[in-house]
Amino acid sequence: MSDLTIVYEDDCLIAIDKPSGLLVHRSWLAKDAREFALQKLRDQIGQHVFPAHRLDRPTSGLLLFAKDADTARALTTEFTERRVAKRYHAVVRGYLGDGVLDYPLREELDKIADKFADQDKAPQPAVTGYRCLQQVELPYAVSKKHATTRYSLLELSPQTGRKHQLRRHMAHLRHPIVGDTHHGDGRHNAFFRAQFDCHRLLLAATGLRFQHPHTKQAVALQLPVPEIFLAAFYSAEALERRLVSGA
């Protein structure tokens, strides 16, 4: 894998655009993994780095690191106390408008790693804001119930940080994120693989806004929506142009 794309860097902080499929750090739960963002970035810049937060393996986008332990602790506090504004983009099945979902989630436990965790822990508060940016209807019968299929491009703003919160909240709304193999719809995942050669989860961390732990100045990081997220929308535009031209 090539060098990581550095989005921001100063004396204390560094942020990258983590590719989908790359683990943040080594984990015995993913023994198949051979590369990790933490080690790759350390080797790339020639110094130790400390992750300030996490992104799921299939999620791409902004991942923030500290260059020293004190800065890492300060950033972790910022995230833990919800003083960091996070923005994501996702493609979901169906048409979904704007709204806020306040739906508590039970903690997702791993059978091995969380063997001794509280199995009866009450659902924890979880809040996600969502805003529709674009919608498309394609002339393909992915489901036997419908002759066409619809998708929405969303901007997501989690107000809490529960495990797999965005994926689980979208699934709860019956608008799962395309490419989600755990909470999604396999038929639509297969459609995107076949039609658009898309083999990833269509969820990306595209915005972070926080106070710099040392300068106390506001830091706003952002990434564009990945091109693959727009494949279905480009396809619809191309089809419309062909119909209009009579080709």
C-alpha positions in Angstrom: 0.0 0.0 0.0 1.3 3.5 -0.8 2.0 6.2 1.7 -0.9 7.6 3.7 -2.4 10.9 2.6 -1.6 13.6 5.2 -4.5 16.1 5.5 -3.1 18.3 8.3 0.1 18.5 10.3 1.8 20.7 12.9 4.2 20.2 15.7 1.7 18.3 17.9 -0.9 16.9 15.6 -1.2 15.0 12.3 -4.4 13.9 10.5 -4.6 11.4 7.6 -7.2 10.2 5.1 -7.5 6.6 6.2 -8.4 4.2 3.4 -11.3 1.9 3.7 -10.1 -1.6 4.9 -7.2 -0.3 6.9 -7.2 -1.0 10.6 -6.2 1.8 12.9 -3.9 -0.4 14.9 -3.0 -4.1 15.3 -5.7 -6.3 16.7 -5.8 -10.0 17.3 -9.4 -9.9 16.3 -8.3 -9.2 12.7 -5.5 -11.7 12.3 -5.7 -11.4 8.5 -4.5 -7.7 8.6 -0.9 -7.0 7.6 -0.9 -3.2 7.6 -2.1 -0.7 10.2 -2.6 3.1 10.1 -0.6 3.6 13.3 2.5 1.7 12.2 2.3 3.0 8.6 2.1 6.6 9.8 4.9 6.1 12.3 7.2 4.7 9.7 6.2 7.3 7.1 7.0 10.4 9.3 9.7 8.7 11.4 8.3 9.2 14.9 5.8 7.7 17.2 2.1 8.8 17.0 -0.9 8.3 19.3 -4.4 7.8 17.9 -6.9 10.4 19.3 -10.0 8.4 18.3 -11.0 5.4 16.2 -12.6 4.6 12.8 -14.0 1.2 11.9 -11.9 -0.8 9.5 -14.3 -0.4 6.6 -14.9 3.4 7.2 -12.6 5.7 5.4 -11.7 9.3 6.2 -10.2 11.7 8.7 -8.2 10.0 11.4 -6.4 12.3 14.0 -3.2 11.4 15.8 -1.1 13.2 18.4 2.7 13.3 18.3 3.1 13.0 22.0 1.4 11.4 25.0 0.3 14.7 26.6 -1.4 15.9 23.5 -3.0 12.5 23.0 -4.6 12.7 26.5 -5.9 16.2 25.8 -7.4 15.1 22.5 -9.0 12.0 24.0 -10.7 14.2 26.6 -12.0 16.4 23.8 -13.6 13.4 22.1 -14.8 11.8 25.3 -16.5 14.9 26.5 -18.1 15.4 23.0 -16.4 18.7 22.2 -15.4 17.5 18.8 -17.8 18.1 15.9 -17.8 15.1 13.5 -19.2 14.9 10.1 -19.6 11.8 7.8 -21.1 11.1 4.4 -22.9 8.0 3.5 -25.0 6.4 0.7 -28.1 4.7 2.0 -30.8 2.6 0.4 -34.0 4.4 -0.4 -35.1 8.0 -0.1 -34.4 9.6 3.3 -34.9 13.3 4.1 -33.5 15.4 7.0 -33.9 14.6 10.6 -32.5 13.6 14.0 -32.6 10.1 15.4 -32.5 9.7 19.2 -32.4 6.0 19.6 -30.4 4.3 22.5 -28.1 1.4 21.5 -27.0 -1.6 23.3 -23.3 -2.1 23.4 -22.1 -4.5 20.7 -20.0 -7.1 22.4 -17.5 -9.5 20.9 -17.9 -13.0 22.1 -14.2 -13.4 22.9 -12.8 -9.9 23.5 -15.8 -9.0 25.7 -16.3 -12.3 27.4 -16.3 -10.8 30.9 -18.1 -7.6 30.1 -21.6 -6.8 31.4 -23.9 -8.7 29.1 -27.0 -7.0 30.4 -25.8 -3.4 30.3 -28.7 -1.0 29.5 -28.9 0.7 26.1 -26.8 3.8 26.0 -28.0 7.2 24.6 -27.2 7.6 20.9 -28.1 10.6 18.8 -27.5 11.1 15.0 -28.4 14.1 12.9 -28.8 13.4 9.1 -29.3 15.7 6.1 -30.1 14.6 2.6 -27.8 16.0 -0.1 -28.9 14.1 -3.2 -31.3 11.4 -4.3 -31.4 9.1 -7.3 -33.7 6.5 -8.7 -32.2 3.9 -11.0 -34.0 1.6 -13.5 -32.9 -1.6 -11.9 -35.0 -4.1 -9.9 -32.7 -4.9 -7.0 -35.7 -6.0 -5.0 -38.6 -8.2 -6.4 -41.0 -5.7 -4.9 -39.9 -2.7 -6.9 -39.0 -2.1 -10.6 -36.6 0.6 -9.7 -34.2 1.2 -6.8 -33.5 4.4 -4.9 -30.5 5.8 -3.0 -29.7 8.9 -0.9 -26.5 10.7 -0.3 -26.5 11.8 3.3 -24.4 14.0 5.6 -24.4 12.5 9.1 -23.6 14.3 12.3 -23.2 11.9 15.3 -23.8 13.6 18.7 -22.6 10.5 20.6 -20.0 7.9 19.8 -21.5 4.5 20.2 -19.9 1.5 18.5 -21.1 1.3 14.9 -23.6 4.0 15.7 -24.1 5.4 12.2 -24.5 2.0 10.6 -26.9 0.8 13.3 -29.0 4.0 13.3 -29.4 4.0 9.5 -30.4 0.3 9.7 -32.9 1.1 12.4 -34.5 3.7 10.0 -34.7 1.0 7.3 -32.2 2.9 5.2 -29.0 0.9 5.7 -25.7 2.1 4.4 -24.6 0.5 1.2 -21.8 -1.9 1.6 -22.5 -2.7 5.3 -22.1 -6.4 5.6 -23.3 -6.6 9.2 -26.3 -4.2 9.4 -27.0 -3.7 5.7 -28.9 -5.2 2.8 -26.9 -7.9 0.9 -28.9 -7.4 -2.3 -28.0 -3.7 -2.6 -24.4 -4.5 -1.6 -24.2 -7.0 -4.4 -25.8 -4.5 -6.9 -23.1 -1.9 -6.2 -20.4 -4.5 -6.6 -21.7 -5.7 -9.9 -22.9 -2.3 -11.3 -20.2 0.1 -10.0 -17.3 -2.2 -9.0 -17.8 -0.9 -5.4 -16.4 -3.3 -2.8 -16.5 -1.1 0.3 -18.7 0.4 2.9 -20.0 3.8 1.6 -19.3 5.6 4.9 -16.6 8.2 5.2 -15.5 10.6 8.0 -15.3 13.9 6.1 -15.2 16.6 8.8 -13.6 17.2 12.2 -13.8 20.5 14.1 -12.1 20.9 17.5 -10.0 23.2 19.7 -6.3 22.8 19.3 -5.1 21.4 22.7 -2.2 23.9 22.9 -2.9 26.9 20.8 -6.6 26.9 21.8 -7.4 27.9 18.2 -10.2 26.3 16.3 -9.1 23.6 13.9 -11.5 22.6 11.1 -10.5 19.6 8.9 -12.5 18.4 5.9 -12.3 16.0 3.0 -14.4 15.8 -0.2 -16.9 13.0 -0.6 -15.1 10.0 -2.2 -15.8 9.7 -5.9 -17.1 6.1 -5.5 -20.0 7.5 -3.4 -21.3 9.4 -6.4 -21.2 6.5 -8.9 -24.9 5.8 -8.7 -25.7 9.5 -9.1 -23.3 9.9 -12.1 -24.9 6.8 -13.6 -28.3 8.3 -13.5 -27.1 11.6 -15.1 -25.4 9.7 -17.9 -28.6 7.6 -18.5 -30.7 10.8 -18.6 -28.3 12.4 -21.1 -28.6 9.3 -23.4 -32.4 9.4 -23.2 -32.5 13.1 -24.0 -30.1 12.7 -26.9 -31.9 9.6 -28.2 -28.7 7.6 -28.2 
